Amino acid sequence: MSREVLLVVHSDRKQTLDAAREVGERFTAAGFAVRLLGTAPDDAIAVAGATFPCTVVRADENPADGVELVFVLGGDGTLLRAAEVARPARVPVLGVNLGRMGFLTEADSDALGETVWRAVEGSYRVEERMTLDVTVRHGDTVLASTWALNEASVEKGSRERVLDVLITIDGHPVSAFGCDGVLVATPTGSTAYAFSAGGPIIWPDVQAMCVVPSNAHAMFSRPMVVSPSSEIAIELDPNGTNGVLNCDGQRYVEVPVGARVQVGSGAIPVKLARLW
């Protein structure tokens, strides 16, 4: 049985398409079957793969099933897109930073050849990163269930009005205030949006969640670090305004007034391949 790899590429830049060709050719020469994550057979990703044998697959086709590695060319946004398909397949993700932000990626473009060689040799270790399971409820009705690797943020749906929320931890009310939003971040996400909002940096192997209000109009609205076994709830005031749940900038859910967003430690981690 041949070894397989899935390439996930930021396709809006010539640099990444050129890198995709190089990576695809290197994996092919090493005996790998290559898949490319795309949206249509004739998109830019397929053009990148024209110089080597590959199969273009869509996100709704379980593209990571059966591969040994998801190889990412881009920045953190591209890696988060890759995590979406790698997580259910329990496959590690290895990222090369070709974007602006590369906190989650493992190597830079000048180490592209070495990174492919390490992937071919299996010369990497795998870290399991904590995720969040997120449920939106209105009364007894479940409106949506989703997940996050970095953070789940409940944000105001209208620029003209603040979002009035009640924060509870394990069923105990903690604080109520008006704000632009509330973030719940993992240790991985503590250096992303939560950090910009004033949250602490949490070491990746620490098991914890961080609750960070965004522009809260309140005396007590400091960030909180809570146990991974806790359940965090963000309840929207029934007389307030609608909100939007944003998970990793990848998945969005409308949150109506009176609804409750419940966040806890995720059942399935994301596996990141580490070289160093």
SULGI-V640277 format. One record per pair of residues at least 12 apart in sequence whose ideal C-beta (glycine too) atoms are under 6 Angstrom apart, sorted by sequence separation. I is the first residue (numbers start at 1). J is the second residue. D is the distance in Angstrom with one decimal. If there is no record, write none. Layout:
I;J;D / I;J;D
This chain:
70;82;5.1 / 94;106;5.9 / 134;146;5.1 / 190;202;4.2 / 243;255;4.1 / 36;49;5.0 / 199;212;3.9 / 211;224;4.5 / 133;147;5.6 / 164;178;5.1 / 242;256;5.5 / 41;56;5.5 / 187;202;4.0 / 197;212;4.9 / 210;225;5.3 / 242;257;5.8 / 70;86;4.4 / 79;95;4.5 / 96;112;5.9 / 131;147;5.6 / 132;148;4.5 / 162;178;3.8 / 163;179;5.6 / 188;204;5.9 / 194;210;5.8 / 245;261;5.9 / 165;182;5.9 / 187;204;5.0 / 197;214;4.9 / 208;225;5.2 / 209;226;5.3 / 240;257;5.6 / 36;54;5.1 / 38;56;4.5 / 131;149;5.4 / 134;152;4.7 / 194;212;4.7 / 96;115;5.6 / 187;206;5.3 / 238;257;5.5 / 34;54;4.3 / 35;55;5.0 / 36;56;5.0 / 132;152;5.4 / 190;210;5.7 / 208;228;6.0 / 238;258;3.9 / 64;85;4.8 / 70;91;5.5 / 207;228;4.3 / 211;232;6.0 / 236;257;5.4 / 5;27;5.4 / 35;57;5.1 / 63;85;5.2 / 64;86;5.0 / 69;92;5.9 / 70;93;4.6 / 71;94;5.5 / 72;95;4.0 / 73;96;5.5 / 236;259;5.5 / 28;52;4.6 / 65;89;5.2 / 67;91;5.9 / 74;98;5.5 / 75;99;2.1 / 156;180;5.7 / 199;223;4.5 / 24;49;5.8 / 64;89;3.8 / 69;94;5.9 / 73;98;5.5 / 74;99;5.0 / 75;100;5.7 / 76;101;4.6 / 79;104;4.7 / 94;119;6.0 / 184;209;5.8 / 185;210;4.6 / 235;260;4.7 / 37;63;5.5 / 59;85;5.6 / 75;101;4.9 / 79;105;5.9 / 155;181;3.8 / 5;32;5.1 / 21;48;5.7 / 25;52;4.9 / 64;91;4.8 / 75;102;5.6 / 76;103;5.8 / 154;181;5.7 / 184;211;5.6 / 233;260;5.4 / 234;261;4.5 / 20;48;4.0 / 24;52;4.3 / 76;104;4.8 / 153;181;5.4 / 154;182;5.2 / 3;32;5.0 / 4;33;4.6 / 5;34;5.9 / 6;35;4.6 / 7;36;5.1 / 8;37;4.7 / 183;212;4.5 / 233;262;5.2 / 21;51;5.1 / 153;183;4.3 / 2;33;4.8 / 17;48;4.4 / 182;213;5.4 / 232;263;4.5 / 151;183;5.0 / 152;184;5.1 / 11;44;4.1 / 181;214;4.3 / 231;264;4.9 / 11;45;5.2 / 92;126;4.8 / 151;185;4.1 / 179;213;5.2 / 180;214;4.6 / 179;214;5.8 / 180;215;4.1 / 9;45;5.9 / 179;215;5.8 / 179;216;4.0 / 228;265;4.3 / 151;189;4.1 / 150;189;3.2 / 177;216;4.8 / 178;217;4.7 / 177;218;3.4 / 150;192;4.8 / 151;193;5.4 / 151;194;5.6 / 177;221;5.6 / 175;220;5.4 / 184;232;5.5 / 69;119;5.7 / 182;234;5.2 / 20;73;5.8 / 19;73;5.0 / 130;186;4.8 / 6;63;5.7 / 16;73;5.0 / 169;226;5.8 / 6;64;5.3 / 16;74;6.0 / 129;188;4.9 / 170;230;5.3 / 6;67;4.7 / 169;230;5.6 / 170;231;5.8 / 4;66;5.9 / 5;67;5.7 / 4;67;4.4 / 169;232;5.9 / 5;69;5.2 / 6;70;4.8 / 7;71;5.3 / 8;72;4.9 / 9;73;4.7 / 10;74;3.2 / 3;68;5.9 / 168;233;4.5 / 5;71;5.5 / 83;149;5.3 / 10;78;4.5 / 165;234;5.4 / 166;235;4.4 / 164;237;3.7 / 8;82;4.0 / 164;240;3.9 / 184;263;4.5 / 154;234;4.9 / 161;241;4.5 / 163;243;5.4 / 16;98;4.9 / 15;98;5.8 / 158;241;5.6 / 157;242;4.3 / 157;243;5.4 / 156;243;6.0 / 157;244;5.2 / 103;191;5.4 / 154;243;5.1 / 155;244;5.1 / 26;116;4.6 / 30;120;4.5 / 154;245;5.6 / 155;246;6.0 / 23;116;5.7 / 153;246;4.9 / 152;247;5.0 / 150;248;5.0 / 148;247;4.1 / 149;248;5.8 / 148;248;5.1 / 146;247;5.3 / 146;251;5.0 / 154;261;5.2 / 144;253;4.4 / 152;263;5.5 / 136;253;5.6 / 136;255;5.8 / 147;266;5.6 / 138;259;4.5 / 149;270;5.1 / 136;259;5.9 / 137;260;5.0 / 136;261;5.4 / 135;262;4.7 / 134;263;5.3 / 132;263;5.5 / 133;264;5.5 / 133;266;4.7 / 132;266;5.2 / 131;266;3.2 / 131;269;5.8 / 131;270;5.8 / 129;269;5.7 / 128;269;4.0 / 129;270;4.8 / 128;271;5.7 / 129;272;5.7 / 126;271;5.1 / 127;272;4.9 / 126;273;5.9 / 127;274;5.5 / 124;273;4.4 / 125;274;5.1 / 124;275;5.3 / 118;275;5.5 / 80;248;4.8 / 106;275;5.4 / 80;250;5.7 / 92;271;4.1 / 93;272;5.7 / 94;273;3.8 / 87;268;5.7 / 92;273;4.3 / 87;270;5.2 / 83;270;4.9
